[in-house]
Amino acid sequence: MEWLNRLNAVIVYLEEHLEDGIDLTRMAQIACCSPFHFQRMFSYLAEVVTSSMKGKDFDYYIAAPSDMAVPEGLVEYTVPSCTWAIFTCVGPMPTAIQALQKRIISEWLPSSGYEYADAPFQI
């Protein structure tokens, strides 16, 4: 339920800043998550892509666990320790995964008792 309260606070921020500009980082702070997670969750719930508000595209990553040195041109990211929920996704891609993510954010998370962590969403 706390997540929905935070999203309501984001809506208030949006309404107050329509004329003078919207700061995606500030919206993410209000929602208590990273800008990456905020963009994805807000777009599923509001059916508005935040990149259209900012004129930017999302960043996507392909990752694998490794002990090797990071090759030039790539970056290293350490996944934080968290409690992870695992969901089964069945159906044609990409619509099946998009529908699953929307249900997780709009239905499961608000009623689960868990808080959204600042950790990567892994598929």
C-alpha positions, -999 to 999 in steps of 0.1 A, spaced: 0 0 0 29 23 7 39 21 -30 5 34 -40 8 63 -16 42 72 -31 27 71 -66 0 94 -55 27 118 -43 44 116 -77 10 125 -93 8 156 -71 44 165 -81 35 161 -118 4 183 -114 25 210 -96 53 210 -122 35 207 -156 43 243 -165 79 245 -152 92 211 -162 93 176 -148 124 161 -132 125 123 -137 151 119 -109 129 138 -85 99 117 -94 120 86 -86 131 101 -53 94 107 -43 86 71 -52 117 59 -33 133 40 -61 158 44 -89 149 64 -120 152 31 -140 126 13 -118 104 43 -116 102 47 -154 92 11 -159 67 10 -130 51 43 -138 47 35 -175 29 2 -166 5 18 -141 -2 50 -158 2 37 -194 23 68 -201 59 63 -211 81 86 -190 107 88 -217 81 108 -237 81 133 -208 119 135 -208 128 128 -244 151 99 -234 151 62 -240 154 35 -214 187 17 -208 186 -21 -210 213 -45 -199 222 -81 -207 241 -96 -178 258 -128 -167 277 -138 -135 314 -139 -140 348 -137 -123 365 -126 -154 380 -91 -159 355 -66 -175 363 -63 -212 369 -28 -225 337 -10 -235 316 -30 -209 306 -21 -174 305 -41 -142 274 -41 -120 271 -58 -86 236 -70 -79 227 -62 -42 215 -89 -18 177 -88 -17 147 -109 -12 136 -119 -47 101 -129 -59 100 -154 -88 71 -154 -113 63 -177 -142 56 -161 -175 38 -180 -203 28 -167 -237 41 -149 -267 69 -124 -262 71 -95 -257 35 -90 -247 35 -118 -222 64 -103 -202 50 -68 -204 16 -80 -191 34 -100 -163 54 -69 -152 23 -48 -152 4 -73 -130 34 -76 -106 36 -38 -102 -1 -30 -101 -15 -61 -83 11 -82 -65 34 -56 -51 8 -34 -35 -8 -63 -17 23 -84 -10 37 -65 20 70 -61 3 86 -28 -7 102 -23 -41 140 -24 -37 165 -4 -57 177 -36 -74 176 -47 -110 145 -64 -124 157 -97 -138 140 -117 -165 
